[in-house]
């Protein structure tokens, strides 16, 4: 495949190959010489149709460390506002011969649509509620490095599943790799079809967290809610916010993850988030840069077909 | 001159039979149907059907012709030619144009354009409320006098129950038929797919299939209250069927339709976010599809329509949520139905009961029958002729068909309206 649009088309071997390469980029990023020339001479364009600080910065840094020419476009302020369609924008950019487009869009499937219209590789940086593959990969890398394995684990994904592309990509990746996945949330925030996802669904934190190795918290996506999904944030925090009491049901050495940005006191207690023995939230950010470097490197290897790299 | 079809396989949806015979059209009407003995060939242009099927032309309820307002998507000319090619002899138009057909003046404009440009019959429907806004009813009396065969706000539900019940009460006093879209609007707002594993996985906003039953339940209660004549535009879920059955058993003046797309496609088709499969209501599960086909076979669902909805490329080449709904269907309605016949799901008389007889009866039109005295609106077709659909060959101005590249069967060899040939293969419709 020429693009990385989601976790769905990836095989366990593909995932392992990306994570293996990511490990070497973690090492590089911790060294004093953070540059390679893997993407030297190539042009990477970041097109974010939805606001993002963290992910965009992560992709920008990843591209720069690989030696690419990186351009970030704030699409919300650009021609989209002037009525240009997504496809016209894509074709316009395509004419400038980029090698790699990093795209985030508020609508599910929009990145797939764009990928059909351009010659270069496209990396999905999050489309609507659909997929966010590099987030799932960086979560997997964090788990693998912390717990030494990425299979046979019990993983709970908690909170606003319905609006979350992070949850969808993580469910795919974790079940593909042979883990037990549990979804925990109020029924209004768990998608109606989740029961068919090869996961178990729980409406109670104590029950769902019992004996898990990994607790993944999700951000309550207040901006995507168009009606009353929960009665109030304080009731949500009371029933589903991660605090020490609820976490006590998980394994003693269970790790706590969050894709950020966090709503402290809504889905997670500040003290848990800052507990260096349990929280790997900062490490996730670090892994993000490495995973994105690995994914972009492999996509460009495929594109040049100079090496028989992993098929993304 | 008369037209005499000999050596035809006559599909009679009224009698529910298929029989070999001949049919003569004289003065624009069917003058003789013979299933035994040799016909008198004098004074007629004789057409040897060569064993092909002859059936009443399709009466298609709910066709959108984008005139006035969006003629680049479809005009009376292009839709009329598409209809003739597809074996549709009566187009029953939707009022969701720009502007809405909600005044007698607008209706008269449409009627005039249709008479000038379309080679087939055009029977217009008018909006039920002004601007299809669900606030004030239209001039149902004037519009009916001007030729409106039914009143509908198309895919918009009249949310205000008081407004809807008044409109139904008023329509009842004029014997006017009301056609409604059945959905619970609160649930269906913003939905692009049917709730379930697929929509959840794809991250699409979705509506529960139950919203259709809720919409139908409300409307049936209002019909019980007002006694109005009511047609549900599309019943597409198995959960709504028992409610429909009860309403009919209770003697309410209720009928229902379904689109050909809901009879032949399922939500599996929207994978990869293919917007040509985005229709309204959204495609359903295989269980729903099979139940809808069985309901057409039994007659519980009365009418099958194309729900022809032209959309240009620009309105479809968008992210799925943003893309326009609807598919063209005038030229693919019959071939798709023939696929159901080949699969043993429907018989030919059932097809023409649902696509010709029942819609004509519901609208009070004399067509849809192969009987003496009925209009000479007939088609000649080969139900088994196989072909691969190429959307660029469609006569509709818009090419948004979900069947592009599909292997289909059923070739319309000729379409006659009032005994005059208007379309079909090697027809002279374009003069």
Interface residues (C-beta under 8 A of the other chain):
Chain A: X85 X86 X87 X105 X107 X108 X109 X110 X112 X113 X127 X128 X129 X130 X131 X165 X168 X191 X192 X193 X194 X195 X196 X197 X226
Chain B: X190 X195 X196 X197 X198 X199 X200 X201 X202 X203 X204 X206 X208 X272 X273 X314 X317 X318 X319 X320 X321 X322
